[in-house]
Amino acid sequence: MNRQRLFSFGLMVWQTHGLSHDQLLRIVSAKKRYSPHFRAAALRHLVGAAPVSITGGRPFAERRRRVRARYRV
């Protein structure tokens, strides 16, 4: 990733910090309203906030797949 793109993604992660669980789910599932990068930033917070019973203590990619399957997004 180039520097501008990495900075932009970091900014999106910062913008989605502190949003409620319901707001994050709405962002992740709204494919036509938000950009893929913004939705990925919201999904990153959902994965981080998911309980261990869902994620199973796996690496990030596996946790992301489990969270997406759990919330059907």
Buried (B, 14 or more C-beta within 10 A) or exposed (E): EEEEEEEBBEEBBEEBEEBEEEEBBBBBBEEEEBEEBBBBBBBBBBBEEBEEEEBEEEEEEEBBEBBBEBBEB
